[in-house]
Amino acid sequence: MLGICLALAAATSATPVFVPATHFTLAWTHSIEKQRWEEDYAVLPGQPPRLQALAARIRGSGAGMEPPDDAVFVDGWYVYHPATWPTTPLRLTRSEFTADFDLCIDGQCSTMAHELPSDHGITLLSPCTRPQ
């Protein structure tokens, strides 16, 4: 079964948390500009599985979060398709001073802490298969 694995970067001996999903949205609020950012991903089969960025949306623009030149403004969002494949694992900084990431699967969103509590450091997100 395909999904994503979440692990705290500082916890080198901990077993990653498996979350079943072949499509998901990773969302957060920019810490300075307070604008919502969303990225859609697919987990593709293979040895090992791969992560494909499908689309991204930014609710507004500001310092450090300028939309790419090919972004289109639709219903209050700058929408674009990422031109490059993401490097995995994704390195997600989860600070105690900002809201946590939202992880949305099948239209249901919850904070990443619902799957893996934060240590206020880096969380690694990787495409994976269910551990045996």
Secondary structure, DSSP 4 states (H G I P E B T S, - for coil): -EEEEEEETT-TTSPPEEEE-SEEEEEEE-TTT--EEEEEEEEEPSSS-EEEEEEEEESS--TT-PPPTT-EEETTEEEE--SSPPPSSEEEE--TTSPPPEEEETTEEEEGGGTS---SSEEEEEEEE---
